[in-house]
Amino acid sequence: MLRASRSVTANIAEGFGRHHHQENIQFCRQARGSLVEMRDHLNVATDEMFGSASEVAPLFVQLEASLQSLNGYIAYLKRFAAIKRISN
């Protein structure tokens, strides 16, 4: 879970540093994959009783909020890239 969580922020940062919308989108998609991986790890942790459902529930809420934010950012980048293509 630690590696997946670090991968999320590292991919977002690397994509932002590329200064090209398509590359940024690709790195954000990789970050989204790491978020989904974290969701799976949380499911396994709950199944294996490493934490109760009530203890893990707030993490699921935060994870889903992060996914929504990241999906919104990806949509923004797609719109911006489309506008830029049209104006060129």
Order of alpha helices (4+ residues) and beta strands (2+ residues): alpha-alpha-alpha
